[in-house]
Amino acid sequence: MKYLLLIYYDEKALERAGKEYDSKVERECLQHTERLEAQGKFLGGNRLYPTATATCVRAKDGKRLVTDGPFAETREQLGGYCMIDAKDLDEAIEIASHLPSGQLGTVEIRPVMER
């Protein structure tokens, strides 16, 4: 089954930690991705640009509203995602618990509806 791992963390805390810490986490993420790829479990994923670059679109009654920034103000922001193939939720939880970037905040696991 496919699962989307949504990685949330506090962008300001990561910024305060500095570039050296950010580079360390990036290297660890690449190593983790390589392990998942070798197991045939990694289906895709990327880090996202900060929420300051976000654009939101709402469409209602044929009208479009475009605004800057994230939809909701929270302490943690969506910072990246990883699509995996896991045999069940338990395996998805195990994989999510080892995401280096997940150590910065929260990883939300969502099963993917395939058509």
N, C-alpha and C positions, 0 to 999 in steps of 0.2 A: 504494500500500500504506500502511496505517496503522502508525505507530510511536508508542510511548509513550516519552517522554524523562523519565527519573527523575533529578531533580536532588538531589545529595547535597552537603552542606557541613558544616563544623564550626560548630555553633550558637554555641559559646562564642567562637570567633574573630569571628563576625559581631557578637555582642554587644559584644565589646571594641572593634570598629571604630567603634561608635557609631551613633546615629540618623541623623546626616547622611549617612554612607556608605550605610546601609540605604535611606534615601530616594532617594539617587542611583541605586542599583541598581534599586530599584522603578520609578523613572521610565524607566530604560533598558529594563527588561523590558516596560513598557507600549508603548514605541516599537517594540521588536522584534516584539511581538505584533501591532501595527497593520500592520507591513510584511508579516508572514506572512498576516494576514487578507486584505490587498489581493491577495496572490498565490493565495488560496484554499487555503493550506496549513495554517492553524491550525484545529484542530478542537475545542480546549478545553484548559483548564489552570488551575491555581491554585497559590498558595503555601499551605503547610500551617502550622498552629500548631506551636509547639515540641514536642519529644518528651515534655516534662513533662506534656502534655495527652493523651498517647496511652493507649489501653486495648487490651489484647491478649485475645483469646478463643481458647481451645483446646477442642475438643470431641473426646472419645474415649469409646467404649463407652457412648454415651448420657449422659455426664457432661460438664458445662461448667465450665471453669476460667477465671475472669476476673481479670486482673492489670493493674496500672498500668504505664505506661512502655513503651518500645520492646522489641521481641522480642530484639534483640542489642545488646550494648554495642560501639560502634565509634567511631572518631575522627570520622567523618562521618555525618550523619544525613540521612534523607530529608526534604527541605525543600520540595519542590514537584514538580509534574509538568506536562508539556505533551504533548498529543496532536497529532500532525501527520499530514499526508498527503504522502508523498514518493514519487517514482517508483521509488526503490531505496535500498539502504543507503547508497550514496555520497552521495546527496542528504540523507538523514537525518543523516549525519555532518557534512555541511557546515552544515546548520541548527543542529545541536547545538553546533557549535564557535563559533557566534555568540550563544548564549544568554548574556546578561549575568550572570544568576545562576549559570551554569555556570562562570564565571571564579572563583567562590568555592571550587570543589571538583571534583566529578566528575559527568559526565552519563552515565548508563547508557541505552543505546538498546535497546529491546525491540520486535520486530515483534508486532503484535496479530493473534491468531487470530480471524478473523471467521467467524461462523456463518451 
